[in-house]
């Protein structure tokens, strides 16, 4: 009667990919009893295969061995189950081809049978790369960032080689060699990163692969660095002054988060919910009591995230320094407080402004002039505009306001003309003083031309049907020409343009 017997053992790793062969695994009985073996197939480095041997050596205590190219690699020797069945477990250690493999059974050295196995190929195993870092870290504090490269398909192979870590712009941050993890199947590398500024930092690792494992790239991992170690940080002056407005600012990361921030003094609310705009929430607050206090900020995102931070602040009683405003007109200079400045109608001035406190300057005006931001537009004449520059103060400086008087005069008309600049002109040449599309000033007044010297003999004006105005130089000598446009009462001064040509 045929007995069924499974054969168990462990086939260890082969060391040379070019010489990878499954060799004789011996079981004792008559050669005819060794019926079949199956399970060897194309596979991957480090992935264990199970080779089943059936119907051989119907009785007896069978000792089994496996060899590759004559070298014993099964340790210890495997035994059958006594019923004619055995299983061989084999874990390939490197890439290569398995050819002329066979299972041979023996009973204490007496051959029982030989079964050939198919030719197969062992390929590189796939990998997964994972970069691990805390979600939030503290500026100036070293933080460990770890890269793990894991073999796929439950492979026991520990990848070798190196990993490269890059930032969101593709710049290399770190290159590290891999160290095998205990138990096999994965390797790791790490470094300690110290952020120097607050912000969002993106890391991604790439494993280059080796002869037995394929390359892989991790997903991007975003790390938020703040002075508090949580995704919110306060930007505050270390010292504040009673009665001086101060801007409290909270930065929430990442910058595209949506939600709101509430500010606190010693844990008690001092503001309503301030919307987060581009990662920033601001609130202007005026201290009322001197002393050492704690300013805090709590945030809530629309997605349900929360967090808080706080900073110690010293509030002093004074004395308070008054802020100083510097208001400058480009091309002219700095306007003095309480000064009077004549400005023609139609003039636009784009001021620049600064303060000792660092606060922004705002302009306001009473009168016929117009103000937008730091721009003054004078659109009246023979009038007075009262300009005021204001600073809210802060950082130890009290608020202040400076006043200026703008005396608006008649506007100075301008015109774009074709008339060449004064100078010598060849006799017989005709000059264009104004083209058909010209002839009016910026106030809409028509220019009238006349010859003031050399009329008729030296030069003559022409008025073609196109609407242009020309001047012909007829003879040698001096020709003076003048163009006039009337003024607009109480708004624009008269306009005058002159040219002097010498015929040659």
Protein Blocks (a to p, Z undefined) as FASTA:
>chain_A
ZZdddddddddddfbfklgccdddddeddfklmmbdchiacddehiacddddehiajbcj
ddddddeehiafbdcddddehnopacdddddfbdcddehiacdddeehiafbdcdddddd
dddddddddddddfbdcehiacddddddddehhiabdcehddddddfkopafbdcddddd
ehihiacdddddddfbecddddddddebifkbccdddddddddddfkopabdcdddfbdc
ehiacddddddddfkbgcdddddeehiafbdcdddeehiacdddddfbgcdddddddddd
fkopacdddddddddfbdcdddddddddehiapcdehiacdddehiacddddddfkopac
ddddedjbdcehjaccdfbehiacddddddebjehiacddddddddddddddddddfbdc
eddddehiacdfbdfkgoiafkopacddddfehphjlpccdddfkopacdddfbgcdddd
dddddddehkaccdddddddddZZ
